[in-house]
Amino acid sequence: MKVAYITGASSGIGKATALLLLSSNNYKVVGISRTKTITHANYTHVNFDLSKPENLIDFKFKHYENCNSYILINNAGIIEPIAHIGNQNNQDIANLYNVNLVSPSILTNKFINEFADKKLPIKIINISSGAGKRAVDGWSTYCASKSGLDLYTETLNTEIALKKQHHIKVYSIAPGVVKTKMQQSIRETKKNDFNSVQKFKDYYNNDELYSPEYVAIKLKLVIDNPELFKNVVFSVRDF
């Protein structure tokens, strides 16, 4: 039995990935999110608001009997505030960094601390973005948080190599433009706040968005076959 912890499992990529794993009899899934939208015998919901990482200090990962692999997917993410610097809501800035970078860092730290010495196969997947590689007007906080998540992943991989912890695999994967609530928020942004908004409207109108289910299949491929993926930071477009 494999156990997968997934943040943001109530919708989008997180939910699609949870359902895909649950369709296989050898997975248990623990969803960490504010709402529960999945009912399944092998699904456990943990009600948690990742914008309040201080509450994670007492969070504990559970050990499961007969588990032969643990997986952590830091999927939860937000893009608001979408606005130029100087016009952003300060609480929104704090919430974004907490959800996109602070909480994943704390969860990963706890995950490694809890399971690294068990010598069981461990996989960590951080959901990143192509926006972490370039400047996008209106997305300053989002770009910075995803860039930070990529470098965090690379640093973790460096430490794993130094310790020769070959049973631990870690990746940061950009899913591309996906049909999620985040994309809807982007399309509803005013051009004064995000100059490229029309491009994202065109993606939607031309049916160029990946489905969450497509991305979930790609993530499961990485989970099931980590030996095939040598890069630590990459995009679903790369395979």
C-alpha positions in Angstrom: 0.0 0.0 0.0 1.2 3.5 -0.9 0.1 6.6 1.0 -0.1 9.9 -0.8 -0.6 13.2 1.0 -2.0 15.9 -1.4 -2.6 19.5 -0.6 -5.4 21.3 -2.4 -7.2 18.0 -3.0 -10.6 19.5 -3.2 -10.5 20.7 -6.8 -8.4 21.0 -9.9 -5.1 19.1 -10.3 -5.1 18.0 -6.6 -8.6 16.4 -6.9 -7.9 14.8 -10.2 -4.6 13.3 -8.9 -6.3 12.1 -5.8 -9.1 10.4 -7.8 -6.6 8.8 -10.2 -4.6 7.4 -7.3 -7.7 6.2 -5.6 -8.8 4.3 -8.7 -5.8 2.0 -8.0 -6.4 -0.4 -5.2 -2.9 0.1 -3.8 -3.2 3.8 -2.8 -4.5 5.6 0.3 -4.8 9.3 -0.2 -4.8 12.0 2.6 -6.2 15.3 1.3 -5.2 18.5 3.0 -7.5 21.3 2.1 -10.3 23.6 3.5 -13.1 21.6 2.0 -13.9 17.9 1.4 -15.2 17.0 -2.1 -14.0 13.3 -2.2 -15.8 10.4 -0.6 -13.9 7.1 -0.9 -13.0 4.3 1.5 -9.3 5.0 1.0 -9.6 8.7 1.3 -9.0 10.8 4.5 -9.7 14.5 4.6 -7.7 16.9 6.8 -9.3 20.2 7.1 -6.6 22.9 6.9 -6.1 26.4 5.7 -2.6 26.6 4.3 -2.6 30.4 4.4 -2.1 30.0 8.2 1.2 28.0 8.3 1.7 28.8 12.0 -1.0 26.1 12.6 1.2 23.5 10.8 3.7 23.5 13.7 1.6 20.8 15.4 0.7 18.9 12.2 1.8 15.3 12.2 2.1 12.9 9.3 0.5 9.5 10.2 2.3 6.2 9.8 0.2 3.5 8.1 0.5 -0.2 8.6 1.6 -2.2 5.5 2.7 1.0 3.8 5.6 0.5 1.4 5.9 4.1 0.1 5.0 7.6 1.1 4.3 10.5 -1.3 3.8 14.2 -0.7 2.3 16.4 -3.4 2.5 20.1 -2.6 -0.2 21.1 -5.0 -2.2 23.9 -3.3 -1.5 27.3 -4.8 -3.1 30.7 -5.3 -2.3 33.5 -7.7 -4.0 36.5 -6.1 -3.1 39.3 -5.8 -3.0 39.9 -9.6 -2.0 43.6 -9.7 1.1 45.7 -10.3 3.4 46.3 -7.3 2.1 49.2 -5.3 -1.6 48.2 -6.0 -1.6 44.9 -4.2 -3.5 44.0 -1.0 -0.9 43.3 1.7 -2.9 40.5 3.3 -3.2 38.9 -0.1 0.6 39.0 -0.5 1.1 37.3 2.8 -1.6 34.7 2.0 0.0 33.9 -1.3 3.5 33.3 0.0 2.1 31.2 2.9 0.1 28.9 0.6 2.6 28.7 -2.2 5.9 28.6 -0.4 5.9 28.7 3.4 3.4 25.9 4.0 5.0 23.6 1.4 8.4 24.2 3.1 7.1 23.3 6.5 5.2 20.2 5.3 8.3 19.0 3.4 10.5 19.6 6.4 8.1 17.5 8.6 7.7 14.9 5.9 11.5 14.3 5.5 11.9 14.4 9.3 9.2 11.8 9.8 9.9 9.3 7.0 13.5 9.7 5.7 15.0 7.3 8.2 12.4 4.6 7.5 14.2 3.7 4.3 11.0 3.3 2.4 10.6 4.9 -1.1 9.7 8.6 -0.6 8.6 10.9 -3.4 7.9 14.6 -3.1 6.3 16.6 -5.9 6.0 20.3 -5.8 3.6 21.9 -8.3 5.5 24.8 -9.8 4.8 27.1 -12.8 6.5 28.4 -15.9 6.0 31.8 -14.2 8.7 30.9 -11.8 11.2 31.2 -14.7 10.3 34.7 -16.0 8.8 38.0 -15.0 5.1 38.5 -15.7 3.5 41.9 -15.0 0.9 41.7 -12.3 2.2 38.3 -11.1 5.2 39.5 -9.0 4.3 37.5 -5.9 3.2 34.4 -7.8 6.4 34.4 -9.9 8.6 34.8 -6.9 6.8 32.1 -4.9 7.2 29.6 -7.7 10.8 30.5 -8.4 11.4 30.0 -4.7 9.7 26.6 -4.8 11.9 25.5 -7.7 15.1 26.5 -5.9 13.9 24.9 -2.7 13.4 21.7 -4.6 16.9 21.9 -6.1 18.4 22.5 -2.7 16.6 19.6 -1.2 17.8 17.4 -4.0 21.4 18.6 -3.3 21.1 17.6 0.3 19.6 14.2 -0.6 22.6 13.5 -2.8 25.1 14.5 -0.1 23.5 12.1 2.3 23.1 9.4 -0.3 19.4 9.0 0.5 18.7 7.3 -2.7 15.2 6.2 -1.6 14.1 9.8 -1.7 13.0 11.4 -5.0 12.0 15.1 -5.3 10.6 17.0 -8.2 9.2 20.4 -9.0 6.8 20.2 -12.0 5.2 23.0 -13.9 1.8 21.7 -15.2 1.3 24.3 -17.9 -1.9 26.1 -18.6 -4.6 24.0 -16.9 -8.4 24.4 -16.9 -8.8 25.3 -13.2 -10.3 28.0 -11.0 -7.0 29.8 -11.1 -7.2 30.2 -14.8 -10.7 31.6 -14.4 -9.4 34.2 -12.0 -6.7 35.1 -14.5 -9.2 35.6 -17.3 -11.4 37.9 -15.1 -8.4 40.2 -14.4 -8.5 43.8 -15.7 -5.8 44.5 -18.4 -4.5 47.4 -16.2 -3.6 44.8 -13.6 -2.3 42.1 -16.1 -1.3 43.2 -19.6 -1.4 39.7 -21.1 -4.9 38.8 -20.0 -6.2 38.5 -23.5 -3.7 35.7 -24.2 -5.2 33.6 -21.5 -8.7 34.3 -22.7 -7.5 33.1 -26.1 -6.1 29.9 -24.5 -9.6 29.2 -23.1 -11.6 30.2 -26.2 -9.3 28.1 -28.4 -9.6 25.1 -26.1 -5.8 25.1 -25.5 -5.9 24.4 -21.7 -4.8 21.1 -20.3 -7.4 19.2 -18.3 -6.6 18.5 -14.6 -7.0 14.8 -15.5 -4.3 15.0 -18.1 -1.8 16.5 -15.6 -2.8 13.9 -13.0 -1.8 11.1 -15.4 1.6 12.8 -15.9 2.2 13.2 -12.2 1.3 9.5 -11.6 3.8 8.6 -14.3 6.5 10.4 -12.3 5.4 8.8 -9.0 5.4 5.3 -10.5 8.6 5.6 -12.6 10.9 8.1 -10.9 13.9 6.4 -12.5 12.8 7.8 -15.9 13.1 11.4 -14.8 16.6 12.7 -14.3 15.8 16.4 -14.0 14.5 17.8 -10.7 12.7 20.8 -12.1 10.8 20.4 -15.3 7.4 20.8 -17.0 4.8 18.3 -18.1 5.6 19.5 -21.6 9.0 17.8 -21.2 7.6 14.3 -21.3 
